[in-house]
Structure formats: structure tokens, C-alpha cells
Amino acid sequence: MREEVYITDYNCVTPLGFDLSSNWNALLEGKSGVALHKIIENQEPFYASMIDFEKLDEEFNKNFNNHNFTRLEKMFLLSLKPLVEKHSISEDTAFILSTTKGNISLLKNQKALPEGVFLSKMAQKIADFFGFKTKPIVVSNACVSGVMAIAVAKNMIQSGKYKDAFVIAGDEISEFVISGFNSFQAIGIEICKPYDKNRNGINIGEATAAVYITSELNQNEKFSFKVLGDSAINDANHISGPSRTGDGLFASIRNAMTEANVSAEKIDFISAHGTATIYNDEMEAIAFNRMELQNAPLNSMKGYYGHCLGASGLLESIISMESALNNMLIPSKNFKETGTSQPLNIIKENQSAEIKYILKTASGFGGCNAAIILEKC
């Protein structure tokens, strides 16, 4: 019998707040971090969810004396610090960092590669600061990275390699990322509207998130969520476009539910990817219907946080668990009228609900898709 693995603690740093409670209260009030920002010179402002530079530095200086960190690293440290203070680090503790681009902004106006731009170097720097004893593990697989990081922790603990793990995920807004999405004509000219008939593209966001995962529960835990099943499938459809049939996402969900031994009618809530692009939202709707999940309450958090790349999957997993603890479903912000060919049960307002089984999904460039099943214990 495989060892059971639990998430027992988490935290996040976003434009809506520098801790979990601030974020949750903002979501209950329907607040969004998405606003107009001018990031690239000689370009018009566009909608994005961005952390205020001065507020970030102010919060960081309250908690740390060492200033030898990049902006993204500061975000990582702030999200992880409360967890490290509550849980011990041993020779059997894994440290997993999830990101898509890391310190990519360091490359601007540089003729040589700065050391901090390498993901392994950034991970080691953070690991050394907190005193981790094992070599950091980096998960960088486009926009499924955050969800996959949970799966990697689960599988490594179940293999016996580690007893527990600290998982962090994060990305920041940069000219590189904006230029890339602009080249795909994927950035929306309005606030994003996942699954809505009038959606026209994504809003980029930034955040960091952290979770503590363990195989050994103790009586002091305020809550625990069992990671029941996981799967990651690459349908190799296109370098940037999702499969029109949803094959990869469908297979990921099917595999995760099979491992979890949870049927479609037991899923109480779906935290979906929901980027507000025409093809992604349509693909998800097809995949969910193929799995007979069209009646499960579903939301996308992109209207609140934007698309936070490698942070999205972990951040949205955290918010879904907080929803379960508070028995409250958060609406999919800006959704008004269905814009997919297949029906979905989009959450339209705050509503009370008993949530035990959660399905979290993510999809990304290169045809990658991931899914995990969480159970509230």
C-alpha cells in the first residue's frame, strides 16, 4: 500500500496581499489585482496583475535583513518564511521550486549571462538561505509547473526518497514574458473573462506560493488535504496551441481520478486553468465534458490574479483548499455568458458548499497538461 501524502500548510504572496488571509478576504469581497500597467517603454498600458514594487520592498524589509536578492527571490522568501518557521527541515526534507522563467529579467541589457538567471542557481540560493540539506529540485514545464510540483513532491515522498517537502512556485512580470505572449496575440485588451462569450485574451500576473507536504501528520495540524492522485500528459499538439479535442487534459484527469479512485460525481469543485483565450477555454470545456464533469462547480482565478505562469497551479491549488476549509465557492470573475461549445457549471457568485474532493487542472505550451485530486481530511 502506497504511503499517504498530505498538504498541511500553505501561504502566498500576490497583488491582493502578502499572506493567505489577506488574499482570501480580498477574494470574498470580489477584489482583483488586475489593473492597467505601463511596463514596456513606448507601448500603451495593458491589463496585468502586478505587485507594487515599494510595498514588496517594505514587506521584505520587515522580515529580512539581507538585501542581496532579486525581486522574484524576495517574493519567494516572503511566501516560504512562515512555513519554514513552523516545520522543521531535516536530511529527509525535499525543497522543490517551480517556475517558468525565473529571473529572466536579469538578462535585460546584459552581454553575459548573470549567474542568477540559471534556475538551479536561484533555487540553491533560496535553499541555502533557509538551511535546506538536500539538493533543490526545479520543476519548469510551462504553465503546468505549479501543479506538477505538487505531483513531484507526492511521488518522491511515496517512493521513500523523502519524508516531507517544501514546494514553492513563482514568476514575475517581465518584458520578455509580455513580448512572448504578444507575439501569439494572446494578451487581452480588456480585463480577462475566462469561459465568457466575449473573452479576448489573457492578463499576465505575478505571484509566489508555498506549500508544506508530508507523510507524517501530527496533532498540531490545523488542517490536512490528502493528495490522492496526479497525472501529467503531453499531447504534443502544438508549440503554443492546445489540442482541439482536449486529449492531453482528458487523459491527465482520467489518470488522476483513477489513481485517486474518485468518480466524476464525487468531484465537488474544479479549479480550472481558464486563461480566457478562445482555444484554451474551449479545449478545457471539451475535456471536462468527455470526463462527464460538466456539472461540477468550476472556476478560474485568472480574473483575480491574471495568469501567473509557473505560480498559477500552486496558487490556485491553495485557494481551492481554502475554499474547501471555508465551505465557500468563489465565482469565476467577469463571467457572464457561456462562450464554449460544451456546457460548464461556472460559479457566478459566492456560494456555500460542502467541498471534500477537489480537481485542479492546468495546461501549457508544448501540449503539456496536468491534474491532481485533493481530498479534505
SEMAR-708076 format. One line per 3 residues: number of its first residue (from 1); their letters; for each residue x, y, z of C-alpha. Coordinates in Angstrom, 2 decimals, always signed. Layout:
// residues N
NUM = a = X/Y/Z ~ ...
//
This chain:
// residues 377
1 = mre = +0.00/+0.00/+0.00 ~ +1.40/+3.41/-1.00 ~ +2.13/+5.94/+1.71
4 = evy = -0.44/+8.67/+2.13 ~ +0.73/+12.21/+1.42 ~ -0.80/+15.40/+2.83
7 = itd = -0.66/+19.15/+2.35 ~ -0.85/+20.67/+5.83 ~ +0.27/+24.27/+5.39
10 = ync = +0.45/+26.96/+2.72 ~ +1.00/+30.64/+2.01 ~ +1.07/+33.06/-0.92
13 = vtp = +2.31/+36.49/-1.98 ~ +0.22/+38.24/-4.63 ~ -1.04/+41.71/-5.63
16 = lgf = -4.00/+41.03/-3.31 ~ -1.83/+40.58/-0.23 ~ +1.34/+39.23/+1.31
19 = dls = -0.29/+36.39/+3.23 ~ -3.11/+33.89/+2.83 ~ -5.71/+35.66/+4.97
22 = snw = -5.34/+38.93/+3.06 ~ -5.83/+37.09/-0.22 ~ -8.84/+35.14/+0.98
25 = nal = -10.60/+38.21/+2.36 ~ -9.95/+40.09/-0.89 ~ -11.43/+37.23/-2.92
28 = leg = -14.54/+37.12/-0.73 ~ -15.02/+40.80/-1.47 ~ -14.56/+40.20/-5.20
31 = ksg = -11.40/+42.28/-5.44 ~ -8.99/+41.79/-8.33 ~ -5.30/+42.51/-8.68
34 = val = -5.75/+43.16/-12.41 ~ -5.28/+46.80/-13.41 ~ -3.73/+48.90/-16.16
37 = hki = +0.07/+48.98/-16.02 ~ +2.70/+50.55/-18.24 ~ +5.59/+48.10/-18.22
40 = ien = +7.28/+48.44/-21.61 ~ +8.50/+51.82/-22.85 ~ +6.82/+53.18/-25.98
43 = qep = +3.88/+50.80/-25.51 ~ +0.40/+51.58/-24.26 ~ -0.56/+50.39/-20.76
46 = fya = -2.21/+46.97/-20.61 ~ -4.11/+44.96/-18.04 ~ -1.96/+42.88/-15.69
49 = smi = -1.86/+41.78/-12.07 ~ +1.36/+43.21/-10.65 ~ +2.76/+43.53/-7.12
52 = dfe = +3.64/+47.09/-6.11 ~ +7.45/+47.46/-6.01 ~ +7.52/+49.72/-2.95
55 = kld = +5.06/+47.64/-0.94 ~ +7.04/+44.50/-1.73 ~ +10.30/+46.05/-0.53
58 = eef = +8.59/+47.40/+2.58 ~ +7.21/+43.96/+3.46 ~ +10.53/+42.28/+2.71
61 = nkn = +12.46/+44.71/+4.92 ~ +10.09/+43.95/+7.80 ~ +11.04/+40.29/+7.61
64 = fnn = +14.62/+40.13/+6.31 ~ +17.88/+41.99/+6.77 ~ +19.66/+40.55/+3.73
67 = hnf = +19.06/+42.67/+0.63 ~ +21.10/+40.59/-1.82 ~ +18.05/+39.20/-3.57
70 = trl = +16.20/+39.90/-6.81 ~ +12.59/+41.00/-6.80 ~ +11.35/+37.48/-7.57
73 = ekm = +13.59/+35.97/-4.91 ~ +12.14/+38.39/-2.36 ~ +8.67/+37.18/-3.30
76 = fll = +9.79/+33.56/-2.87 ~ +11.32/+34.22/+0.55 ~ +8.22/+36.01/+1.83
79 = slk = +5.93/+33.17/+0.77 ~ +8.14/+30.44/+2.27 ~ +9.20/+32.05/+5.56
82 = plv = +6.00/+31.32/+7.58 ~ +6.14/+27.62/+6.62 ~ +9.82/+27.18/+7.48
85 = ekh = +9.18/+28.76/+10.87 ~ +6.51/+26.15/+11.68 ~ +8.03/+22.98/+10.19
88 = sis = +11.49/+21.55/+10.70 ~ +13.98/+20.84/+7.92 ~ +15.83/+17.50/+8.04
91 = edt = +18.04/+15.33/+5.85 ~ +14.79/+13.79/+4.55 ~ +13.17/+17.09/+3.53
94 = afi = +12.88/+17.99/-0.15 ~ +12.95/+21.52/-1.48 ~ +11.11/+21.93/-4.79
97 = lst = +11.00/+25.18/-6.77 ~ +8.56/+25.66/-9.64 ~ +8.87/+28.45/-12.19
100 = tkg = +8.70/+29.01/-15.92 ~ +11.11/+31.91/-16.39 ~ +12.70/+32.61/-13.00
103 = nis = +14.98/+35.66/-13.02 ~ +14.60/+36.19/-16.76 ~ +14.54/+39.97/-16.24
106 = llk = +18.24/+39.82/-15.28 ~ +19.04/+39.30/-18.95 ~ +17.96/+42.80/-19.92
109 = nqk = +20.87/+44.84/-21.25 ~ +23.37/+42.12/-20.30 ~ +26.15/+40.91/-22.58
112 = alp = +26.99/+37.91/-20.39 ~ +24.72/+35.50/-18.56 ~ +24.27/+36.53/-14.90
115 = egv = +24.53/+33.54/-12.55 ~ +21.12/+34.27/-11.03 ~ +19.34/+33.66/-14.32
118 = fls = +20.01/+29.92/-14.04 ~ +17.05/+28.27/-12.30 ~ +19.27/+25.85/-10.40
121 = kma = +21.36/+28.72/-9.00 ~ +18.28/+30.64/-7.88 ~ +16.85/+27.52/-6.20
124 = qki = +20.14/+26.81/-4.43 ~ +20.36/+30.40/-3.21 ~ +16.95/+30.18/-1.58
127 = adf = +17.64/+26.69/-0.23 ~ +20.91/+27.83/+1.34 ~ +19.25/+30.83/+2.96
130 = fgf = +16.73/+28.64/+4.79 ~ +19.20/+25.84/+5.52 ~ +17.86/+23.02/+3.38
133 = ktk = +20.14/+19.99/+3.48 ~ +19.14/+18.31/+0.20 ~ +19.80/+19.42/-3.36
136 = piv = +16.94/+21.58/-4.69 ~ +14.62/+20.17/-7.33 ~ +13.50/+22.54/-10.09
139 = vsn = +10.23/+21.96/-11.95 ~ +9.96/+24.09/-15.07 ~ +7.34/+22.84/-17.51
142 = acv = +5.49/+25.88/-18.82 ~ +2.18/+26.69/-17.13 ~ +1.63/+23.26/-15.57
145 = sgv = +4.74/+23.69/-13.39 ~ +2.90/+24.57/-10.18 ~ +0.56/+21.58/-10.33
148 = mai = +3.38/+19.27/-11.37 ~ +5.48/+20.41/-8.40 ~ +2.83/+19.01/-6.04
151 = ava = +2.83/+15.75/-8.00 ~ +6.64/+15.55/-7.90 ~ +6.62/+16.02/-4.11
154 = knm = +3.92/+13.39/-3.68 ~ +5.66/+10.81/-5.83 ~ +9.09/+11.36/-4.29
157 = iqs = +7.69/+11.00/-0.78 ~ +5.81/+7.85/-1.77 ~ +8.98/+6.43/-3.31
160 = gky = +10.68/+6.73/+0.07 ~ +13.25/+9.28/-1.06 ~ +11.88/+11.98/+1.25
163 = kda = +9.56/+12.20/+4.25 ~ +8.34/+15.73/+3.61 ~ +8.77/+18.62/+1.18
166 = fvi = +8.55/+22.38/+0.91 ~ +7.23/+23.37/-2.51 ~ +7.39/+26.93/-3.82
169 = agd = +6.24/+28.32/-7.15 ~ +6.61/+31.76/-8.67 ~ +7.04/+34.01/-11.66
172 = eis = +7.18/+37.76/-12.17 ~ +6.03/+40.01/-14.98 ~ +8.85/+40.89/-17.36
175 = efv = +9.29/+42.41/-20.80 ~ +10.40/+39.01/-22.05 ~ +7.14/+37.34/-20.99
178 = isg = +4.97/+40.19/-22.27 ~ +6.75/+40.19/-25.64 ~ +6.32/+36.44/-25.94
181 = fns = +2.58/+36.45/-25.34 ~ +2.21/+39.49/-27.58 ~ +3.82/+37.54/-30.41
184 = fqa = +0.99/+34.99/-30.08 ~ -1.57/+37.81/-29.99 ~ -2.79/+36.25/-26.75
187 = igi = -2.84/+39.28/-24.45 ~ -6.32/+40.71/-23.98 ~ -7.10/+44.38/-24.46
190 = eic = -9.61/+44.19/-21.60 ~ -9.79/+42.57/-18.17 ~ -9.81/+38.82/-18.85
193 = kpy = -13.09/+36.89/-18.89 ~ -12.44/+33.12/-18.66 ~ -15.05/+30.97/-20.48
196 = dkn = -17.10/+34.06/-21.37 ~ -18.51/+34.61/-24.85 ~ -16.75/+37.98/-25.06
199 = rng = -13.31/+36.93/-23.82 ~ -10.39/+38.18/-25.88 ~ -7.21/+37.02/-24.19
202 = ini = -5.13/+36.70/-21.06 ~ -3.92/+39.17/-18.47 ~ -0.39/+38.39/-17.25
205 = gea = +0.05/+38.16/-13.48 ~ +2.75/+37.53/-10.92 ~ +2.82/+35.76/-7.58
208 = taa = +4.65/+33.27/-5.41 ~ +3.09/+30.45/-3.41 ~ +4.34/+27.82/-0.98
211 = vyi = +3.00/+24.57/+0.47 ~ +4.27/+22.05/+3.01 ~ +3.72/+18.41/+2.07
214 = tse = +4.30/+15.49/+4.43 ~ +3.65/+11.80/+5.03 ~ +3.60/+12.23/+8.81
217 = lnq = +0.62/+14.03/+10.33 ~ +0.75/+15.38/+13.86 ~ -1.92/+16.64/+16.24
220 = nek = -0.91/+20.28/+15.82 ~ -2.00/+20.48/+12.17 ~ -4.93/+22.87/+11.72
223 = fsf = -5.95/+21.10/+8.51 ~ -4.81/+18.48/+6.02 ~ -5.54/+17.67/+2.39
226 = kvl = -4.60/+14.27/+1.04 ~ -3.03/+14.28/-2.43 ~ -4.98/+11.34/-3.80
229 = gds = -3.94/+11.24/-7.44 ~ -1.93/+13.02/-10.09 ~ -1.08/+12.81/-13.75
232 = ain = +0.76/+14.78/-16.43 ~ +0.25/+14.07/-20.13 ~ +1.76/+15.79/-23.16
235 = dan = -0.40/+15.53/-26.26 ~ +2.35/+17.18/-28.39 ~ -0.34/+19.10/-30.24
238 = his = +1.49/+22.37/-30.94 ~ +4.26/+24.55/-29.56 ~ +1.70/+27.00/-28.16
241 = gps = -1.82/+25.94/-29.16 ~ -3.89/+23.45/-27.11 ~ -5.37/+20.29/-28.60
244 = rtg = -8.78/+20.91/-30.16 ~ -10.02/+17.59/-28.74 ~ -8.60/+18.08/-25.25
247 = dgl = -6.81/+14.73/-25.44 ~ -3.96/+15.55/-23.07 ~ -6.11/+17.18/-20.40
250 = fas = -8.72/+14.43/-20.71 ~ -6.07/+11.73/-20.19 ~ -4.49/+13.61/-17.26
253 = irn = -7.83/+13.96/-15.47 ~ -8.74/+10.33/-16.17 ~ -5.43/+9.04/-14.83
256 = amt = -5.55/+11.23/-11.70 ~ -9.11/+10.20/-10.92 ~ -8.28/+6.54/-11.49
259 = ean = -5.36/+6.68/-9.06 ~ -7.50/+8.56/-6.55 ~ -10.36/+6.09/-7.04
262 = vsa = -12.76/+9.02/-7.29 ~ -15.60/+9.08/-9.82 ~ -16.87/+12.16/-11.65
265 = eki = -19.97/+12.53/-9.48 ~ -17.79/+12.76/-6.35 ~ -15.86/+15.82/-7.56
268 = dfi = -17.23/+18.76/-5.57 ~ -15.25/+21.51/-7.24 ~ -12.92/+22.08/-10.20
271 = sah = -10.19/+24.71/-10.05 ~ -9.57/+25.02/-13.77 ~ -6.86/+26.72/-15.82
274 = gta = -9.20/+29.16/-17.63 ~ -6.85/+31.57/-19.38 ~ -9.61/+33.44/-21.27
277 = tiy = -8.13/+32.59/-24.67 ~ -10.53/+31.16/-27.22 ~ -8.76/+27.85/-27.79
280 = nde = -7.73/+27.06/-24.20 ~ -11.18/+27.57/-22.70 ~ -12.82/+25.58/-25.48
283 = mea = -10.35/+22.72/-25.08 ~ -10.98/+22.55/-21.35 ~ -14.74/+22.51/-21.83
286 = iaf = -14.40/+19.58/-24.23 ~ -12.10/+17.66/-21.88 ~ -14.35/+18.19/-18.85
289 = nrm = -17.39/+17.04/-20.79 ~ -15.53/+13.95/-22.03 ~ -14.93/+13.11/-18.36
292 = elq = -18.61/+13.81/-17.53 ~ -17.59/+16.67/-15.24 ~ -19.77/+19.34/-16.86
295 = nap = -22.00/+19.58/-13.76 ~ -19.20/+20.06/-11.22 ~ -18.91/+23.67/-9.97
298 = lns = -15.93/+25.26/-11.72 ~ -13.99/+28.49/-11.60 ~ -10.88/+30.17/-12.98
301 = mkg = -8.87/+32.50/-10.75 ~ -7.34/+34.39/-13.67 ~ -9.81/+37.29/-13.31
304 = yyg = -8.39/+37.93/-9.82 ~ -4.70/+37.15/-10.28 ~ -4.11/+37.13/-14.01
307 = hcl = -2.06/+34.30/-15.49 ~ +0.87/+33.86/-13.10 ~ +2.62/+31.26/-15.28
310 = gas = +4.51/+28.76/-13.10 ~ +2.88/+30.11/-9.94 ~ -0.70/+29.69/-11.18
313 = gll = -1.14/+26.00/-10.48 ~ +0.17/+26.14/-6.91 ~ -1.54/+29.42/-6.05
316 = esi = -4.88/+28.21/-7.39 ~ -4.50/+24.89/-5.54 ~ -4.03/+26.85/-2.32
319 = ism = -7.13/+28.96/-2.96 ~ -9.15/+25.83/-3.75 ~ -8.11/+24.27/-0.44
322 = esa = -9.00/+27.46/+1.40 ~ -12.40/+27.32/-0.33 ~ -12.89/+23.80/+1.00
325 = lnn = -11.89/+24.78/+4.54 ~ -14.34/+27.68/+4.48 ~ -17.06/+25.76/+2.63
328 = mli = -17.24/+28.60/+0.13 ~ -17.09/+28.58/-3.66 ~ -15.55/+31.70/-5.22
331 = psk = -17.05/+32.88/-8.53 ~ -15.17/+32.89/-11.81 ~ -14.71/+36.65/-12.05
334 = nfk = -16.02/+38.52/-15.11 ~ -18.01/+35.53/-16.43 ~ -21.45/+36.43/-17.78
337 = etg = -22.36/+34.34/-20.81 ~ -21.06/+30.91/-21.84 ~ -18.54/+31.12/-24.65
340 = tsq = -17.69/+27.44/-25.14 ~ -19.38/+24.86/-27.33 ~ -19.74/+22.45/-24.39
343 = pln = -21.60/+23.31/-21.16 ~ -19.79/+24.05/-17.91 ~ -21.12/+24.79/-14.42
346 = iik = -19.33/+28.11/-13.97 ~ -19.58/+29.57/-10.45 ~ -21.16/+33.04/-10.73
349 = enq = -21.33/+34.22/-7.11 ~ -20.04/+33.38/-3.65 ~ -21.93/+30.31/-2.52
352 = sae = -21.76/+27.95/+0.43 ~ -20.92/+24.34/-0.38 ~ -19.52/+21.20/+1.22
355 = iky = -16.24/+20.56/-0.56 ~ -14.40/+17.29/+0.01 ~ -12.92/+16.31/-3.37
358 = ilk = -11.13/+18.91/-5.50 ~ -9.87/+18.56/-9.06 ~ -7.13/+21.01/-10.01
361 = tas = -6.05/+21.19/-13.65 ~ -3.51/+23.12/-15.70 ~ -2.41/+23.24/-19.32
364 = gfg = +0.53/+24.90/-21.03 ~ +2.71/+25.44/-24.05 ~ +4.08/+22.43/-25.85
367 = gcn = +0.94/+20.36/-25.23 ~ +1.55/+19.75/-21.52 ~ -1.42/+19.06/-19.24
370 = aai = -1.60/+18.16/-15.56 ~ -4.23/+17.25/-12.96 ~ -4.30/+16.46/-9.26
373 = ile = -7.07/+15.27/-6.93 ~ -7.16/+16.65/-3.37 ~ -9.28/+15.32/-0.51
376 = kc = -10.16/+17.38/+2.55 ~ -9.48/+15.20/+5.60
//
